[in-house]
Amino acid sequence: MAFTIAISPNRTPLLKNRWLQFFIIVFTSVWVSTLVGTTDMANWLMENTLVFIFLIYLIASFKKHQFSDVSYLLITIYLCLHVYGSKYTYADNPFGYWLQEVLHTQRNHYDRIVHFSFGFLLAYPMRELFLNYFKFPAWVAWSLPIEITLSISAFYELIEWAVADIFFPAQGDAYLGTQGDIWDAQKDIFLAFSGAIIATTIVTIIKKTFKVYQKVN
């Protein structure tokens, strides 16, 4: 059997899905390494709260709905980016400092990368969920990921504010990682929103191009 990656949802059992097994191994390895090497355990736990919730959902819903291998790949990449940020805190991320030095920027932009990736990498899995599981019309499945990305991004900024100002003020600066930018929250929301728009646009272009190619041939 060819070792190919599926672009549409499948019902392959976990023990037979080699790609999904590979993604699980990669993410688990990265996740454990961030826990073992974290410089701030309290921040790691706070940053990973939503990761725990998301993983519980993926596990609990696996029998009823499976994403495509491509969606699992995108989810894995995003989760790896997020947990890697939690290892050092986003503001003190080594890769961000490397980019800052290479690009001569005024701040560590790793948090901006992850916020953009939230929309860019998760829009397609969300579209797949709405289209194939909830059976929404195609136009709804395209627009909802953009709207949800915008809503969740704004809600996440509210969570950050609550954590920093109300519940854990001692961890506030590390968790927020604004690095002195008073417009940090707005920029993060915009980047996630832009990522979702770009992702859905790219997929739309690819699908339309593929349809034209099929008609020609």
N, C-alpha and C positions, 0 to 999 in steps of 0.2 A: 504493500500500500504506500502510495506517495506521501511524503511528509510535507503537506501543503497547509497553508494557513487559511482558515475559512473567513470569508467576508460577510457571511450571513449567519444568523443565529442557528445553532445546532443543538442536538439533544444527545451528544456523545457523552457517555459516562466519564466521570473524572479519571478513572483508572485507565481509560483508553485515549483520553485527550492529551497528547504529548505536549502540545503548546501550552495548555493551561497548567499542566504540571511544571513546565519550565518557568512560566511566569510566577507561579507560587514559590518556587525555590529561589528565584532571583529576588522577589520582594521580601521574603522571609529573611534571606541572608542580609539584605540591606537594612531591614528593620532591626534585626538583632544587633548589627554592627553599630547602629545609631544609639541603641540603648546602652550597649557596653561602653561606647566611647563618648557618651554625652558629657558635656561640661556643665550642664544645669538640669538636674533630674526633675525639678519641679516644672520647669519650662517644657521639658520633654513630655511629661505626663499631660500637661494642658494642651500642647500642640497635637497630641495623639488621641485626644478624646474623641474627636470626630472620625478619626481613622478606625478606632475600635467600633464605633457605631456603624460606619459604612461597611466594614468587613462582616459584621454580624448580619447586616442586610443581605450581602452577597451570598453568604453561606446559607441563610435561612430560605432564600428565594431560589436557590440553585435548582431544585427539583421542578419548580413551576416555570422558571424562566432562565434560560442560558443566553448570555450575550455571544456574539461572534468572537472568533479569535482576535480579530482586529480590535474590537472594542476592549477585550481583556488586555491586549497589548497597550492600548492608550491609557487604560485605567492603571496598569502596572507602572508605566512611566510616570504618570502624575503622582501616584502614591510614593514612589521612590524619591521624586523631587521634594515632595512635602516632608517626608520623614528625615531626609538628609538635612533639610533646613532646621528641623527640630533638634538635631544633634548638637549644634553649636549656638542656636538661636539664629533667626534670619539675619539680624543686623550684623552678626559676627561670623557669617558663613565664609569659610576659606575660598570657595569657588567664586563667591561674590567679590571678595577682596582681590582675587586674581583678575577678574574682569575689570574691576575698578582701576587697577594698575595698567592693564593693557589698553583699555578704552579711555583712560584719563578722565573718569567721571568723578563727581563730587561726593558720591555716596556708594554704599554697597547695594547693588540692585538685585540681589538674589530674590528678595521677597517679591519684587515686581515680576521677575521671571515666573515664579510659581503662580502668582495671581493671573497672569496672562495664560499660563498653561491650564489653569482651571477651566477657562472657557474654551481654549483651543483644543485641549485633549479630551474633555468630557462631553462636549456638545454632540459628537457622533454617537457615543454610547447612550446618551439621553434620547436622541432621535430614534435610535434603534428600539429602545424600550417603549416609547410612545407608539411607534409604528407597528411593531410586531407583537407586543404583549397587550397593550391597551387598545390596539386596533384603531387609533385615531386617524383621521384623514391626513394625507401627506402634507398639506399646507400647515396643519396644526403641529404635526411632528417636526416640521422645520422651524416654526416660530417659537414653540414652547422652550426649546433649549436656550435660546437667546434670552427670553423673558425670565426663565428660571435662573440662569446664570447671573443676570442683573439683580434679581431678588435675593438670591443666596449670598452674593457678594456684599450687598448692603446689610443683610442680616448678620453676616459674619463680622462686619465692622462694628455692629452694635454689641456683639458678644465680646469682641476685643475691648471695647470701651467698658463694658460691665466688669470684665475680669480685671482690667487695669485700674479702674477707679472705685469699684465697689467691693468686689470679693477678695482680690489678691493684689492690693496696691503695691506690695513689696516686689511683686513680679511684673508690675505694669510695664516698666520701660523695656524689659527684655522681651515681653510678649508682644507689645505693640511694634517695636522696632521702627518707629517713625523717623529716627535719625535727624530730628529737628525740622522735618518737613510738615508744615501745618496742613498741607493739602494731601497728605499721604493716603488717607482713607478714600478720598475722591479719586485719586489716581489709580489706586488698587482696583476700585470698582470699574473704572473705565477700561482698564487693561483686560480684566476678565470679560467684560462685555464685548470688547473689540476682538478678543480671542475667539469667542463663540461666533461672532459674525464672520470672521475670516474662515473659520473651520467649515461652517455651513455653506459659505460661498464656494470654497474649494471643492467640497463634495458635490455640490450642485453642478459645477462646471464639469467635473469628472464624469458624473452620471449622464449629463446631456451630451458630452463628447462621445461617450461610449455608445449611446443610443444612435447618434448620427453615424458612427463607425459601423454599427451593426446594419443599419439601413443601406449604407453604401456597399457593404460586402454581402 
